[in-house]
Amino acid sequence: MGERSCCSRTRQRNSRDGDASIIDQVCEHPLLLESVLSIIFGMVDSPAERRAMSEVCRQWHAMDRETRKHVYVAFVYSVSPATLTRRFPNLRSLKLKAKPRAYEFDLLPHNWGGHVHPWLENIGPAYPQLSALHLRRMEVRDQDLSAVATAYAASLETLKLDFCSGFSTTGLRAITGSCKCLKVLYVENSYVSDEGGQWLNELALHNRVLEVLDFQLAIGISKVNVEDVRTIIEKCPNLTSLKLVEGEDGLGDGLRKALASSTSLRELGIFLTAQEEDDQEEIDQGTSSTGQQTMRALLPRNLTSISGDIPLPLYTSVAAQLLKLDLMTTTSIEAEQHHALLRCCTRLQNLQVRTVIGDEGLAIVGECCKDLRKARIEDHNDEGTSVSHTGLMALARGCSKLEKLAIYVADMSNQALAAVGSGCPDLRDFRLILTEANDLSSMTELPLDAGFDELMRGCHRLSRLCIYVRPGALSDHGLVRIGHRGANLKALLLGCCGDSDAGFLAIARGCKRLQRLEIRDCPFTDDGLLRGVGCMEDLKLMWIQGFRMDDYGKLDVLGGEKYRNVECTRRDPIQCLIYRSLAGPRLDCPEEVVSPQGNGMLRHNWLTPSGGLVVG
């Protein structure tokens, strides 16, 4: 460090003579410069800003290396664990994501890959003080969780297992029994084998610092001892979020009283048993015993978020203070109850609800929920329910602060999309899915090109866009307009969009910052796809469903490019995954996945002449 840094030399060359002495003084104190840089880097958390700062000069690159505390690996096959540990030796927090998003929709083979144990073998010795580990869409074994518990028994504060599989409650017990300083345990949307409730009992016996306990959507966990949950509430004064899976025995009086007396809980996720629902109905009708208290009266007094099987209606005072409301799993599906509740949620910022609310419900949200930032309206095949362009238009005109919107619609119009563009200027994430039951002949307006043009014009901050429609709903002209205005897009999903390669090439040439691209059942040819991939310099991952290629040898050429891997899955329809990687071809491809770099060149002989799969 006795030599001047490269950034100081550059500044001296560009400075006037009168400023040279100042630069010399700075360079005479390299240790002071190091300390100042360390403080500056310590105040920057944004990965993008960190990346830009590390490219200024070698000194700043080294400072980023020494001071980086958190890293998010968006695709675990893009870099090797050894490369990560060499580049950033002092991490305290790590997030790993493995399988593509298609895994959430059961579109990948069950043995596709995404194992966490190769990573644990490296990060265990390299990061002895790791305090936070977030795994998403990964294969996690009980042995892996035991290894985490052993390596980080004294330091682990946060463990999140999101859309993971392969482990059981025995693995969770290793975590809860060893990691006494655990503050966050998040197990949502994961497949867990239930081998008893001892893991929860370990938390109740030994943990006093827990802040978040969330296993509401864990698939497989059913044996929950409500007394353990009650003990956790009473012994953990900083518990702010509690979300429980549906149990066989209900909540029980002891847990209800503990919930009612909690002053720290802000987020609650609960389910009622059939008997509790019957009791609730009697209470609402005034037929229950005098001493029986309602579930509504037993909710935590400072509640700001609620989910699960919510007892409707809620007290107005409870609804009025809610910031987040999740009605996806509630059994009370009557639209009128939803409407009455939403009228009271005037402070709501995050809403997740099914299409049962209808267009009238969306109009109520637009009228009453002016602070709404995030909204997700999903179709769960509730008979006779849907939302359309009418509801979307009312929502967009009323909720001008929306930043993220995902909506399943039965009908759409250009006017509604234009309303989103003009009414939601802060929108960063927009996802439009046309429900499968819809017949395009009944659509109000086709194509939707003009609407998406106006949406892109008004939502200039949009970085994530998902369009899953039907053939004919969005033409090449619409894709051209998205390409023209999509300079800030980083993630894009196209489903049944476009007419030819012209639309896709417009996207590839216009969306210069695009990093992740998903294509499902679009009529793009092999030549068009290959030409488009060549245009997208920042593209890190591309997934194609319904892959149509006449000459699979072209994939060999594409996979031969430096730092680019190509994999195809032997399924009908065929899927193709193209991604950048510094680690080379992965070594854990199952037989169902073939790669020109890994398990042999792609050949015609695994396809029949008609394009079907060859069995065996």
N, C-alpha and C positions, 0 to 999 in steps of 0.2 A: 504493500500500500504506500511505499515511499514515493513511487512515481505518480505523476498527475494522472487523474482519470481521463478517459477518452472524451467524456463530455466536457471536462474543463479545458482540454486542449482545443476542442472545437470552438468553445466560447472565446478563447483567447485569440484565435485566428480571426474571428468575426468581430472582435471588439475594437474600440478606438484606443489610441495610445494612453489616454488618460485613465482608462479602466483597467489597464494591464496590471497595475500594482494591486488592485483589489483582488483580481483573480489569483495572482501570485500568493497573496496572503491566505486565501482560502486553501490553496494547494499545499501550503506549508503546514497545514493542520489536517492531515488525512483522517486522523482519529475523530476529530470533531465532525468532519464531513460524514464519516461512517455513522456516528451517533445521530446526526440530524436525519440522514437518509433512513435509518432504522425507525425513527419516530414517524416519518412521513409514510413509509411503507406500512407501518403498523396501523395507520389510520385508514388504509384503503382495503376494502373488502370485496369490491366488485371484481370478478374474474377477468372481465374484458379490460377494465382499467389496469389491473395488475399485469395482464399480458402486454398491453401497450407500453407500460412503464419498463417492463423487463427488456424491451427491444430498443431502449434508448442507447445503452452502451453496455459493455461487459460488466462494469461495476454494478449497474442497476440490475442486470441479469443475475449476478451473484447475490445481491441483496434480496431480490425476490425469492431466490432459492432458500436463503437462510430464514426469512421471516414469514414465508407462506405457511399458514396454519390449517387451511381447508382446501380440499381438492374434490371436484366432482368429475368422475370419469363417466361420460355419457354412454359409452359402449366399451365393455371390458376387453373386447378383442382388438381395440384400436391401439392399445399400448400394453406392453408387458409390465407385470408387477415390479420387476427389477429396474426397469427404466424409471418408473414412478419414484421408487425409493431413492434412486441415485439423484434424481432431479430435485426432489423435495424431501430432505432428511428430517425435518422437524414438524411434520404434520400432527395436528391434534384432532382433526375431524376429516372423515372420508366418506364419500358417497359413491357407490358403485351401481351401475345399471347394466344388465346383460342382455336379455332377450328383447327383440324388437316388439313394438306395441301390438303386433299381430298376435302375440301370445295371450293377451287379455281376451281375445275373441276366439280362442281355440283353433288358430290357424297354423300352428307350428306342431311338429312332432313332439311327443311327450319327452323324448330323450334328446332334444335339440342341443342342449349344452347349457352354458352359463353357470358353471360350477364355481363356488366361492373358495374352495379349499386351496387352489393354486395361489390365490391372492393372500390367504391367511398365512401360508407358509413363508411369504416374504414380508408382509407388513407386521407380523407378530414380533420378530426380532428387531425390525427397523423402527417401529413406532411404539416403544414401551409405555409412552404416556398418552396413547390415544384415548380420547374421552368421548368421541361420538362416531358411531358407525351406522350408516344407512345403506341397506341392501334392497335393490328393487329388481324384480323379475329374475331372481337367481335361484339356483339349486343349492339348498342349504341342508346339511345333514346334522344329526344330533352331535356327531363328533366335531363338526365345525363350531357349533355353539359351545361345546365343552372347551374347545381350544380358545375361543374368545374369552370365556369365563376365566380360564387359567392365565392367559396372557394379560388381561386387563382387569383383574379382580379389584385392584385398588384405584383404577383411574376411570373406568367406563361409567359415563353418566347418561348417555343416550344410545339406545339400540332401536332401530326401525327396520322391520321386516315387511316389505310392501310387495304384494304379488309374488311371494316366494313359496317354495314347496320343498318337500323332502324331509321335513323334520317333524318332531312330535313334542308333546308337553314335557317329555323327559329332557330334551334339549333346553327348553325354557327354564326348567327347574335348575339346570346347571348355571344359568345366568342369574336367576333370582336368588339362588343360594349363595353364590360367590360374590356378586357385585353389589356390595352393601351401599355404595354411593350412587346407585342407579336412580336417575331423576325422570327419565322418559323411557317407557316401554311401549312400543307401537307395533302391533301385529294385525294389520288390516289386509283383507283380500288375499290372505295367505292360506294355503292348504296345510292344516296341522292335524296330525294323528293324536287323538285324545287318549292318553295313557294315565289319566288321573289328574286331580287338581292340586297336587303337592306343590307345583310351581307357584300357584297363587298363595298357598299357605306360607311358603318361604318369604314372599313379599310381606305378608301380614306379620310374620314373626320378627323379621330382621330389618326391614327398611323403614326409615323415618324421614327420608328426604324426597320421596316420590312426588313428582309434580304432574305427570301425564301417564295415565294407564288406559290404553286403547286397544281392545281386541273385539270390537263390536262386529266387524265383518269377517272375522277369522272363520274359515270354513273347516268344520270338524270339531271345534271345541264346544262341548255341551255340558260338561260336569263342572259347574261353578258353585262353590260354597259361598253363599251370601254372607255368612258370618266372617269369612276372610275379607270380603269386600268391605263390610262394616268396620272391621278392625283397621284396615288400610285408611279409610276415611277419618277415623278417630285419631290414628297415630301419626298421620302425615299432614301437618298443618299447612303445607304449601301445595297440597293437591288442588290443581286448578281444572284438570280435565279428566273425566271418568266416562268411558264408553264400554258398555258391557254387552256380551253376546247373549242371545236369547237362551234362558235356562229352563229346566224342566219344572222347577219348584217356585218360580216367581221371585219377587223381591223380598217378601217377608216384612213383618212389622219392624224388626230391628234395623234393617237396612233403610227402610222408609224414614224412620226417625233420625238415623244418622245423616241421610241426605238433607232432611229438613233443617237440621241444626248446623250444617256446614256453612261456614262463612267464606271459605276460600274457593269453592267450586264455581267455575264460570261456564264450563262446557259439560254437558251431560248427555249420554246416550243410553237409553233403557228400552226394554221390551216387557210387555205385560203377558201373563199367561191368560188362557181362556177364562179361568175363574176370576182373575183380577179384572178382566174386561167386563164380565157379568156384574161384578161388584160395582164397577165404575158406572155402568148403565143404571143400576138401581139408585146409585147416589144422585145421578143427574135427574132421575125421575122422582126423587124424594121418597123412595120406598125402602131405603136401607136403614139399618139400626141407628139409633141416636149417637152412639159412641164411635161409629165408624167415620174416619176422616177421609176426605177425598185425596186422590193422588195429586191433584193440582195444588192442594194446600201443603203438600209435603215436598215440593220442589225447592231446591236451594234458593235462598232469598236474593243472591247476587247473580243469578243465571243470565248469561248472555248468548248461549248457544245450546240448542237441543236437537236431538236426532233419535232415530229408532222408532219404536211403536209408541208414538206420542198420544197421550190421552187428550182427545179433543172434546169440547173446546177448552182452551187454556184460560186462566184468569186474564183479564185485560191488562192488569199490572205486570204480569209475567211477560206477556207478548210484547208490551210496549218497550221493554228493555232489551229484547233480543236483537243481536247483531248477525247471528247466523241461524238459519232454520233449514233442517234437512227432513223432508217429508217422503223420501224415496221408499222407505220400508214401513211406513205406518199402515195399519190395517183399516183405518178409518178413511175410506176412499171416496166418501160422498163429497161432491164438488162444493156444496153449500157450506160444509164445515171448513173446508180449506179457505173459501172466500171470506168467511167471518173472521178467521184467524188472521189472514193477510191484511185485512183492513186495520187491525190493531198494531201491526208490525211496522211502525213508522220510522224506526231507526235501523231497519234491516240493511245489511251490507252484502250478505252472502245467502243465496236461496238455491236449494236443490229440491226439485219437485217433479212429480210425474205429470203427464199430459192430461190427467184427470181434471186439472183445474180449468182446462179449456180456454178459449179466447177471452171469456168474461173474467177469468182469474188473472190472466196476463194484463188485462185492462185495469184491474184493481191494483195490481203490483205497480203499474205505471202511474197510477193516481196517488197511491199512498206511500210507496217506498222510494222516495226521492234520493236516498243516499246509497242505493244499491250499486255495488261494484262488480259482483260476480253472480251469474245466474246460469243454472243448468236445468233444462226441462227435457226429461227423457220419456220415451215411449216404452212402457212395460206391458204392452198388449192388454191394457185395461179395456174391456169391451165397451164399445160405443164412445170412446173418449179420444180427442185429438186437439191439436192446436193448428192454426193456419197463419197465413199472412196477416190477417186482421189482428190477431193477438200480438204478433211480432211488431206490427206497426205501432200499436198502443204502448207496448213496452218500450220501444226505442224512443218514442216521443216524450215519455214520462220520466225515463231513467237516464239522464244525460251523463251521469258519472260512471256508466258501465265501462269496465275494463276487460271483462271476460264474459262471453256469452256462447253457450252451447245449446242448441235447440233442435228437437225432432219435430218436423212439420208434416202435415198431410197435404198442404197446398202452399204455394208461394207465388209472389208477384214481384215485378220490378219495382213497383211503388214501395213495397215493404222494405226491400233491400236498400232503396234510396233513402228511406226514413232512417235506417240504421246509420247510413253514412252521414246524414245531416244532424241526427240527434245524439250520436254517441262519438264525439270526436276523440275521446280518450281510449277507445277500444283497441286492445292489443292482441286479443285472442278471440277469433270468431269461428264457430263450427256449426254448419248447417247440414242436417241429415234429413233427406226425404224418406219418409217411412215406406217400407216395402209394400204395404197394402195399397199404396196409392196408385191409381190409374192415371197416366199422363193425359189421357183424353179428357179428364175432368179438371185439369190444371187451369187456373184462372188465366195464366199468361205464359207463353213460351216463345222463344227461349228467354232465359234470365240474363242475357248478356248486358243489357243496359243497366239493370239493377246492380249487378256486380261492379260495373264501371263506376257508378255513383257511390257505391259503398267504398271502393278503393280510393276514390277521390276524397271523400270526407274523412275516412279513418286512416290518416297518413302515418299513424304510429303502429299500424297493424304489423305484428311480427309472426303470428301463427294464424294459419287459415286452413280450414277443413271444409271441403265441398263434396258431399256424397249425395248425388242426385240419381237421375235415370237418363239413359241415352236420349238426347234431344233437348235436355233441360239447359245445358250450357254448351254452346257451339265453339268453334275455333275462334270466332270473333271475340267472344267473352274471354277466352284464355289470352288472346292478344292484349286485351285491355288490362287484364290482371298483370301480365308481364310488363306492360308499359308503366303501371302505377305501383308495382310491387317491389320497389327498390329496397324496402326495409324488411321484407319477408325473410324469415330464417327457417321456418318449418311450414310445409305445405302438404296437404293430402288431397288428391284428386280421385274421385270415384265416379265412374261412368261419365266422364267429361270429355268434351272435344269431339271432333269429326275426323281429324287426320293429324299427321306429324306437324303440320304448320302451327297448330295451337301449342303443342308441347315445345317446339323450338322457340316460340315467342316467350314462353315461360323461362326456358333455359337461358336465353339471351338477356332477358329483362331483369330477372330476379338474381342479381349479382351476389347477394349476401346469403342466398339459400344454402342451408347446411343439412337439412333433413327433408327427404321427399318420399312420399308414399303414393303409389299409383295402383288403383284397383279397377280392373275391368275397363280400361280405356283403350280405344282403337288405335294405339300408336304402334308402328312397325318396329322391327328390330333395328333397322338403319336409323330411324328417327330417334329411338332411345339412345343408341350409341353416339350419335352426333350431339344429342342434347347433353349427355353426361360429359362429353368433352368440353362443352361451353361453361359448365358450372365449376369454377375453380375452387370455391369454398365448400363444395358439397362433401359432407362427411359420411352420410349414410343414405342409401336409396333402397326401398323395398317395393317390389312389383308383384302383384297378384294377378293371375290370368296372363302369365307371360307368353307371348307369341313370338317365337323365333324359328325361322326356317333353317338357318345355318348356325348351329351351336358352336362352331369353330370360331365365330366372331367373339364369343365370350372369352375364348382363350387369349385373343388379342387384347381385349379389354382388361382381363385379369393380369396380363403381362406388364401393364404399366406399373411404374414404381409406386409403392405404398398403397396399392389398390387390390383388394380381395373381392372375389366373385364366388357366390355360392348359389346353387339351385336345389330346390327341394322336390323330391319325387312325389308330388301330390297332384291331384286334379281338382282345381286348376294349378298349374305349375307356378311356383313362387321363386323369385330371384332376389338375392340380397347382394348389394354392392356397397362396399365400405372402405374407407381409408384406414390403414393400419401401419404403425411403426414396428409391429411385432411379427409381421409376416403371416403366412397362412396358419390358421389355428389347427391344432392337432387332435381335437376331440370331436370332429364331425362324425355323426352317426351315419350308418349306411344309407339312410334316406336322404342325406344331404351330400351333394357332389360338388367338387371345386376343381378348376383347372390348375390351381396352385397346390392344393392339399392332397386329396385322395385320388388323384388321377385326372387326366384330361377329360373334359366333357365330351361325350360321344353320343351318336344317334341311337346306339343299341339299347338304351334304357327307355326309348320311346317307341311305341308302335307307329306304323305309317299314318294312322289316323290321329295321332297326337295323344292317345291314351297311355296310361302307365303300364309298363311291363311288370307283371307280378313275378317276384323272385329274381 
